[in-house]
Amino acid sequence: MAIFLTKDSKVIVQGMTGSEGQKHTRRMLASGTNVVGGVNPRKAGQKVDFDGAEIPVFGSVREAIDATGADVTVIFVPEKFTKSAVIEAVDAEIPLAVVITEGIAVHDTAAFWAYAGAQGNKTRIVGPNCPGLITPGQSNAGIIPADITKPGRIGLVSKSGTLTYQMMYELRDIGFSTCVGIGGDPVIGTTHIDALEAFEADPDTDLIVMIGEIGGDAEERAADYIKANVTKPVVGYVAGFTAPEGKTMGHAGAIVSGSSGTAQAKKEALETAGVKVGKTPSETARLARELLAG
């Protein structure tokens, strides 16, 4: 089992013919992902050779779905075109859209997120400004390195791409069911809570690692959700304990106002919900090992 992405997922790539799209499509294919097509209206009908794998290019997401049965799209288009690319995916009712692109205007993200909701949330959006998600040994939709961990029974949800990779590596001997990088922008699609709910329901996830960072109140809301709904052990890490207050740090969402949104406030909220929180990624990994060892 896994959440959101499995070995049966059929993946298309919007922007596959661009430099980033080609690079990461090649990496996804190498890790066993079933990439069935790309989308570029100007290059419809062409094929792109990826080390012997001929991947067709379609004129639209709808055409790609009709021809291949695709149920996941990974979006690598430039930020000024991302809103229209996501809306096209939503209109085609593809179940999962993974938006890798960074630098998208917040009002664009808010617009396509609201549009997906108005259409009945038939498309789950992950991102934007995220590394995507990976179910090790099954499928990889995005830019997460596929060779730093193995299949296992830990579920990981993270705002930070780099910390996603570090935690996967720290716990590589145990392995992961699915790792989801949700992105750190102020407005995102899939949240910590969405992933927590899915991991709670996944019979092959025994423990959840949740990585947050300073800014906003997503982690506090996740803590409330965990307290009320999650029975599996959860280990947390919050990036930014040494960040100065009132500064924008890294991700656009990491803005601290007074005590609200600080790493300490998030740590306390999570611990109140029964979550063990590490002060460093390595300590967080150690806590996860201890809980799994019983």
C-alpha positions in Angstrom: 0.0 0.0 0.0 0.9 3.7 -0.2 -0.8 7.0 -0.3 -1.7 9.0 -3.5 0.9 7.2 -5.7 1.4 3.5 -6.5 3.1 1.2 -8.9 -0.1 1.3 -11.0 0.0 5.1 -11.4 0.2 6.3 -15.0 2.1 9.6 -15.1 2.2 12.4 -17.7 4.5 15.4 -17.6 3.3 18.8 -18.5 6.4 20.6 -19.8 8.2 17.3 -20.6 9.9 18.8 -23.6 11.6 21.6 -21.6 15.0 21.2 -20.1 13.8 20.6 -16.5 10.9 18.4 -17.7 13.3 16.2 -19.8 15.9 15.9 -17.0 13.4 14.8 -14.4 11.3 12.7 -16.7 14.5 10.7 -17.4 15.1 10.4 -13.7 11.5 9.3 -13.0 11.7 6.6 -15.7 15.0 5.4 -14.3 13.4 4.9 -10.9 10.6 2.8 -12.4 7.8 5.3 -12.8 5.3 4.5 -15.5 5.6 7.8 -17.5 3.1 7.4 -20.4 3.2 10.8 -22.0 4.1 14.5 -22.1 2.0 17.5 -22.8 3.0 20.4 -25.1 0.4 21.8 -27.6 3.2 23.0 -29.9 4.8 19.6 -30.1 1.8 17.3 -30.2 2.4 14.1 -32.2 6.1 14.1 -31.6 7.9 11.5 -29.4 10.8 12.1 -27.1 13.5 9.5 -26.7 14.6 8.8 -23.1 17.4 6.3 -23.3 15.4 4.1 -25.6 12.0 4.8 -24.2 9.9 6.6 -26.7 7.4 8.8 -24.8 4.6 10.5 -26.9 3.7 14.2 -26.6 0.1 15.1 -26.6 -1.6 18.5 -27.2 -3.6 18.6 -24.0 -4.0 16.8 -20.7 -7.4 15.5 -21.9 -5.8 14.0 -25.0 -3.2 12.3 -22.9 -5.7 10.8 -20.5 -7.9 9.6 -23.3 -4.9 7.9 -25.1 -3.1 6.5 -22.1 -5.4 6.3 -19.1 -3.1 8.7 -17.2 -4.1 9.5 -13.6 -1.2 11.6 -12.4 0.4 14.8 -14.0 3.7 16.3 -12.9 3.9 20.0 -13.9 7.2 21.5 -14.9 6.0 24.6 -16.9 7.3 28.1 -16.2 5.6 30.0 -13.4 3.7 32.4 -15.7 2.0 29.5 -17.4 1.5 27.3 -14.3 -2.0 28.5 -13.4 -3.4 27.7 -16.9 -1.6 24.3 -16.8 -3.2 23.4 -13.4 -6.6 24.6 -14.6 -6.2 22.4 -17.7 -5.4 19.4 -15.5 -8.4 20.2 -13.2 -10.7 20.5 -16.2 -9.5 17.1 -17.4 -10.3 15.7 -13.9 -7.0 14.0 -13.6 -6.9 12.6 -10.0 -3.5 13.9 -9.0 -1.6 17.0 -10.1 2.0 17.5 -8.7 3.1 21.1 -9.2 6.9 21.4 -9.0 7.3 24.9 -10.3 8.5 27.5 -7.8 8.1 31.3 -7.9 4.4 31.2 -8.7 2.5 34.3 -7.6 0.4 33.6 -4.6 -2.8 34.9 -6.2 -2.2 32.4 -9.1 -2.0 29.5 -6.6 -5.0 30.8 -4.7 -6.9 31.0 -8.0 -6.2 27.5 -9.2 -6.7 26.0 -5.7 -10.1 27.7 -5.5 -10.9 26.6 -9.0 -10.2 22.9 -8.1 -12.5 23.3 -5.1 -15.2 24.8 -7.2 -15.0 21.8 -9.6 -15.6 19.4 -6.7 -11.9 18.7 -5.7 -11.7 15.9 -8.2 -8.1 16.7 -8.7 -5.7 16.5 -5.7 -3.1 19.2 -6.0 0.3 18.7 -4.4 2.5 21.8 -4.3 3.4 24.2 -5.8 7.1 24.8 -5.1 7.5 21.2 -3.9 9.7 18.2 -4.7 6.7 16.0 -5.3 6.1 12.5 -3.9 7.6 9.1 -4.0 6.5 5.6 -3.1 9.9 3.9 -3.0 10.1 0.9 -5.2 6.9 1.8 -6.9 6.6 5.3 -8.4 8.2 8.7 -8.2 6.4 11.8 -9.3 8.6 14.9 -9.1 12.3 15.6 -8.3 12.9 13.5 -5.2 16.0 11.3 -5.5 14.9 7.7 -5.8 18.1 6.0 -4.6 18.4 7.4 -1.0 15.9 5.1 0.7 14.0 1.9 0.3 10.3 0.7 0.8 9.3 0.5 4.4 6.6 1.4 6.9 7.2 5.1 7.7 5.1 7.8 6.1 6.7 11.2 5.6 5.1 14.6 5.0 7.3 17.7 4.7 7.2 21.3 3.8 10.8 21.3 2.9 12.3 19.5 0.0 15.9 19.3 1.3 14.7 18.0 4.7 12.5 15.4 2.9 15.7 14.0 1.4 17.6 14.2 4.6 15.0 12.3 6.6 14.7 9.7 3.9 18.4 9.2 4.1 18.6 9.2 7.9 16.0 6.4 8.1 17.0 4.6 4.9 17.6 1.3 6.6 13.9 1.3 7.8 12.3 2.7 4.7 9.2 4.5 3.7 5.7 3.8 2.5 5.3 7.2 0.8 7.1 10.5 1.1 5.1 13.6 0.3 6.7 17.0 -0.2 3.9 19.5 0.1 5.8 22.7 -0.4 6.4 25.7 1.7 4.4 28.5 0.0 1.7 30.4 1.9 -1.0 28.7 -0.3 -0.6 25.1 -1.1 -2.9 22.3 -2.2 -2.4 19.1 -0.1 -1.6 19.9 3.5 0.0 18.2 6.4 -3.6 17.3 7.6 -4.5 15.7 4.2 -1.3 13.5 4.4 -1.9 12.6 8.1 -5.4 11.5 7.3 -4.2 9.3 4.4 -1.3 7.8 6.4 -3.6 7.1 9.3 -5.8 5.1 6.9 -2.9 3.3 5.2 -2.5 -0.2 6.7 1.2 -0.3 5.6 2.2 2.9 7.4 3.2 2.2 11.0 4.6 5.6 12.0 4.4 9.1 10.6 7.2 11.7 10.4 5.9 15.3 9.9 8.4 18.1 9.0 7.3 21.7 9.3 8.9 25.0 9.4 8.5 28.5 10.9 5.7 30.7 9.6 1.9 30.4 9.4 -0.1 28.0 11.6 -0.2 24.8 9.5 1.7 22.9 12.1 -0.6 24.1 14.9 -3.6 23.0 12.9 -2.0 19.7 12.2 -1.4 19.2 16.0 -5.1 19.7 16.7 -5.9 17.2 14.0 -3.4 14.6 15.3 -4.8 15.0 18.8 -8.4 14.3 17.6 -7.9 11.8 14.8 -4.5 10.1 14.6 -3.8 6.9 16.5 -0.4 6.1 15.0 2.7 7.5 16.5 3.9 10.8 15.0 7.4 12.2 15.2 7.9 15.9 14.2 10.6 18.3 13.3 10.2 22.1 12.8 12.9 23.9 10.9 13.9 27.4 12.1 14.7 27.3 15.8 17.5 29.7 15.3 15.7 32.1 12.9 15.4 35.7 13.9 11.8 36.9 14.5 10.2 39.2 11.9 12.3 37.9 9.0 11.3 36.0 5.9 13.5 32.9 5.9 13.8 30.8 2.7 10.3 29.7 1.7 7.8 32.5 1.1 5.6 31.0 3.8 8.2 31.2 6.5 7.3 34.6 8.0 7.2 34.9 11.8 4.9 37.4 13.5 5.8 37.8 17.2 5.5 34.4 18.9 3.0 33.2 16.3 4.6 30.8 13.8 7.9 30.3 15.7 9.5 26.9 15.9 9.1 26.8 19.6 5.4 27.6 19.5 4.9 24.8 16.9 7.0 22.4 18.9 4.9 23.0 22.0 1.6 22.6 20.0 2.8 19.3 18.6 4.1 18.0 21.9 0.7 18.9 23.5 -0.8 16.6 20.9 1.5 13.7 21.9 4.0 14.2 19.1 7.6 13.7 19.9 9.6 16.6 18.4 13.3 16.6 17.6 15.4 19.7 17.8 17.5 18.5 14.8 16.7 16.1 11.9 19.0 13.5 13.3 17.3 13.6 16.7 14.0 13.3 14.9 15.2 10.2 13.2 16.4 8.8 16.5 13.0 9.3 18.0 11.4 7.5 15.1 13.7 4.6 15.6 12.9 4.4 19.3 9.2 4.4 18.7 9.4 1.7 16.0 11.6 -0.4 18.3 8.8 -0.3 20.9 
